[in-house]
């Protein structure tokens, strides 16, 4: 049975995403993102599922690990984020005083929290908050977490979908050590890669010309400073298309002329959510 590592504890949104990807896999929690990447880099039969960005709050901040470990990306998966207010079975909203969750979850449910005068407490993660509320067994305490967390820790969903904005999604990447990519056919693909430019004026401007000439769409381009420096940057990039598409190949050849470092992270099918 294959293993999928995720950061957090059982009941986390990453756990929920892993179950959606492969319910038969052995799903293993890790304390940190670093631990996930390290385990996958040592065990080629395993995969990791990592949140990369959120539709509302933006980047999660794992780019430095993508750059360091250079694992292959096999797929992307968009997970619906539906926040629920969880409490001890039998507790009522009127009894609640405190709410615990991850900082982002609290900010995404700020209207609900304010309207019920709950005191916010920031914790490391959503599922961990649910576990703590369950352990304390205090009817005045609540957590904001997934419905899976409620099931995992024996809590009651006091109120469903309390987020400010509906339709929030987190983009997850499924990664591993072995390189594999789908055959080029008429499906929609994403090619993901990272590069570091040679140090010369207007290098970025010149390097991107090939994409414009060949009509290739870049869906993501982000710069990150290399470790311990502010004058050397690497770029993380996603484009629409398969690496074997002649247009994409020509664009990447053009880019390569300007690069000091270039690495393809993966070619994978675009998630259907992108078409919505």
N, C-alpha and C positions, 0 to 999 in steps of 0.2 A: 504493500500500500504506500502511495506517495505521501510525502509530508508537505504541508504548507505552514510556514512560519508567519506570525503576525505580531505587531507590537501592541501590547496592552494585556488585558485579561479577558477571560471568557465573557461574552455578552457585549464586547466592544463592537463598534460599527465595522471594524476590520474583520472581526470574527464572522459577522453577518455576511460581509462580502465574500469571505473565503468559502462559506457554506453555499453561497449562490454559484460560485465558480466550480467547486468540486465537492459535493456533499459526502462523497465516499472517502476523501482524503483524510489523513490523520492531521488535525489542525492543532498547531503547537504555539502557545503564547511565549513572547520574549519581552524582557523588561524594556529594552531600548531598540531604536531603529538600527543602531550600530550592530547590535547582537544579531538581528535578522540578517543583515547583509553578510556578516562574518560567517554565520552558520551555512547560508546558501553558497558562499564561496568555497567552503570546505566540503560540502556534501552535494555532489552534482545531481543526485536523484531528487533533491528537494526544490521547492519553489518558495518565494516570499510574496506576500501581498502587501503593498505599501500605499498609503494615501499620498497622492502627489499634489493635488490642489482641490480647493473647494469653490463652488460657483459664487458664493457670497463673500467669503473671507480670503480668497486667493490662495497663494502658495503655502504649503505645509512646512517647507524648509528642509527637504531631504536631498537637495541637489548635490551638495558636497559628497554625499555617500554614493550617489550615482556616478560622480566623477572619479571617486577613489576606487570603487570596486569594479565598475564597468561590467556589471552583470547584463545578460541579454534580456530584453523586454519581449515577452511572449504575447501579451495581450493588454488591453486596457478595459476597465470595467467601471461603469458609472453607477454608483450606489445612491439610491434615494435616502436622504437624511430626514427622518421623521422623529422629532424629539417628543418624548412623553414625560409627564410628571409622574414619578413613581413614589409610593409610600408603603408603610406597613399595612398589611391587609386590614380593612375596616376603618382606616383613618380618613378624615374628611378634609377638604380644602380649608375650611374655616379653622381647623385645629393646627394647621401648619404654620411654622415660624421661619424655619431655615430651609434653604435649598442648596444642594451641593452638585457641582458638575465641573467639566472642563471649561476654561475661560471662554472658548469660542461658542460652546453650547449655551452658556449663560447669556452671552451677547446676542446670540441668534433668537433667544426667547425673552429678551428684555421687556417687551410690552406686557407679556403675561405676568412676569415676575413683579413688575411695578404695580400692575392692577390688583395684585393680591398681597401687596406689601410684604413680600418674602425677603428675608435677609440672605444675600448671596455669599457663598463660600467657594472660592476657586480651588479645584483639586486637579491632580495630574490627568485624570481621564474620567469619562462618563461611567463606564462599567465599574470602575473602582469606587466611584461615589455611590453607586447602587449597592455594591457589596457592603460598604461601610454602614449605610442606612439600615440594611437588613440585619447586620451584626448588632447595631446599637438598639434596635427594636424600640425606637422612640417615636411616638405618633406625631411629634411636632417637627420631625425632620423628613426631608424629601430629597429626591435626586432627579436630575434630568438625564435621561438615557434612552436606549433603544428598547423595543418591546422584548427583544431577546434577553436583555439584562433583567427585565421583570421576571421572565420565565426562569432564568438561571439562578436568581437569588431569592425567589419566592416572594416578590413584591407585587403590589397591586398597581395597575395603571389607573391613577386617579383622574388624569385628563390626557387625552391623546392629542398628538399633533399641535403642540403649543408654540411652534416656531412663528416668528414674525412674518416670514415670507414662505409661502408654499413652493414646492418644486425645487428645493435645494438639493444639489447633487455633490458628491465627492468623487473625484476621478482617482481610481486605484490603478496601479501598475502591477502586473504579475511578472515576476522576474526570476531568473535562475542562471546557473553557471554555463550550462550547455547552450551552444548556439543553434537556433533552429528558426526558420522563417517559412511562411506559406508560399506555395507556388504562385507565380504571377498569373492572375486570371482577371475576369472583368468585375471583381469586387472592389470595394473602397478600402484602401490601405493607408496606413500612416508609416512613414519611415522616420525613426528617431535617431539623432546622432549628436555628438558633441565635438567641438573644435576649439582650437586656440590659434589665434592669428600670429603671423610674423609681425615683429614690432616695426611698423612703418606708418607714416601719416595716411589717413583716409583708408586704412586697411579694411575696415568693416564695410564701408560704402562700396569699395571695389569688389570685395569678395561676394557680395549679394547680387551683383549685376547678372550673373548667370541664371539665377532663378527668374528674374524679370524677363530676360531674353527668351527663355525656354517656356515661359508661362506656367511656372510651378508655384503653387501657393504655400507659403510658410504659415502654419497655424500657431507656432510658438517660437519665440526667440528671446532668450533671457541670458543676461550676462551675470557672471559670478566671479568675485576675486579669487585668485588661487590662494592657498593657505599662506598666511603670514605676509601678505603683500596687498597693496592697493593699486599697483601699476601693471599687474599682469592678470588678464581675465580669460576665462574660458566661457564658451557659449553653449547653451543647451537648446536644441532646435528640433521641432517636429515639422514635417512637410506632408502635404496631401499627395499620396502616390506610393508606388512600389519601387524599390531600388533597381529593379530590372527594367523599369520603364525607360526607354531611351531618353526622354525629356529629363527625367530625374538624374540619370547617369551623367548626362552632359552638364547639368547644373552642378553636380557634386564634383565633377572633374575640374570645372572652373573654380569652385570654392577651394579645392585642394591646392591649387597653385599659390594661394595666399596663406596656407596653414602651416603651422609648426607642428601641430598635433591634430589628428582627425580620427574619430572612432565611431563606427556605426553601433548604436545600442540595440537596435531591433527593427524588424519590419513586421507589422501585425495588422489584422483587420480592424477597421474603424468601428467603434461601438455604435450600434443602431441609434443610441440616444443623440448622436451628433446630427442625425437627419431631422430631428424633431424641431 
